[in-house]
Amino acid sequence: MDERVEKWLHDIQMAIDEINSFFDNGKRDFFSFRQNIMCKRAVERNLEIIGEAINRILAKCPDIQIKDARKIINLRNQVIHSYDNISDENIWAIIINHLPILQEDITFLMSSHSEQRS
């Protein structure tokens, strides 16, 4: 695996970890999230990073399998270019339903890469 791809996978993992750290107290409450503008913007920024990293990975290695990669890239574009159409409910659904799946994919890709190095 290309070193840049490895770096981008690491960037995705760090962004996911950071999003998860915003809810370290174990309490994932939509209404608290909705009221916390700083948390919402930080989550959106991390989703931008994730989408950009996946975009770069697919440009470099189109055969890499990341579930819903195109949707993730489209979300990144929406956050950047159509920020006024982003709903808190949509972002929350991504945090709760889709981020854990992405984390599994990234963990698998990173571990399979480290096994290839051994």
N, C-alpha and C positions, 0 to 999 in steps of 0.2 A: 504494500500500500504506500502510496506517495506520502512524503512527510507533510505536505500541505493538507492533504485529506485527513491525516491523523490529527493535525493541529485543529482543523475545523470541527472534527468530531469532539475533540477536547473542549472547544469553545461551546459547542452545543451542550455538552454535559455540565459545564460550569454555569451556563445560563439556566438550565433546568434546576440545578442545585440551588442557585440563587433564588429562583421563584419559590421553590419549596421552603427555603429558609425564611421567607416572609410569613410563613404559617408554622413556625417552629413550635409554637405553643400547642400544636395539635388541633387547634380550633380553626376549621375552615368554614367560615360563616360568610355567606354571600352579602348580607346586609352590612357587615363590618367592612368587607372589601369594597363595596359600592361607596361607602362614606370616606374611604381613605384614598384621596387623590394621589398622594405620593406613591402608595403601593400600586395603584392602578397604572400609573405612568411607568413605574419600574418594571412591572410585569410586561407592559406593552413593549418597552425597550428590549427586554430579554427575548420576547417573541420575534422582534425585528432581527436580532442577532441570530437566533435559531434559523429563521427563514433565509437570511443571507448566507449563512454557513451551508445550509442544505443546497441552496442554489449553486454555490461554488463547488460543492462536492459533486453534484450531478453534472456540472459543466466539465469537470476534470475526469470523472469516472461515472459515466451514465449507467453502468451496470450495477452500481451499488443499490441495494434494495432498502429503502426507508419507506415505511408505510405512510401513505397519504402525503408524500413529499411535495407533490404539486399543490395540494391544498395548503400546506404549510407555507410554501413560497407565496401563494396568492394572499394568505393572511398577512404576511410581511408587507406585501405591496399595498394591501388595504390599510394597514395601520399607518404606513408612510404617506400614501397618496390620498386616501379617503378617510382620514382620521375622524372626520365629523360623522361618519356612518358606522363607527364602531360602537357596539352595544356592550354594556357591562355584562349582560346575560351571556353573550357570545364568548367573551373572554373568559368568564367564569366556567362555562361548559368546557372550554379548551383546557383550563387548569385541572378541572376535576376528571374529565373523561379521556382526553387525548394526550396530555402530557405524560401520564404514567406509561402509556403504550410507546410513545416516542422514547422515553427513558430506557425501556427494555430493548428497543431496537439499537439505540446508541451503545448501550452496555454490551450487547451481543457483538456489534461491529468492532468495538474497541477490544473486547476480549479475544475475538477470533483473529484480530490483527496481532495481538501480543503473542498468541499461540504460534502464528506463522513465523514470528521472529525467533522463537525458541528453537 
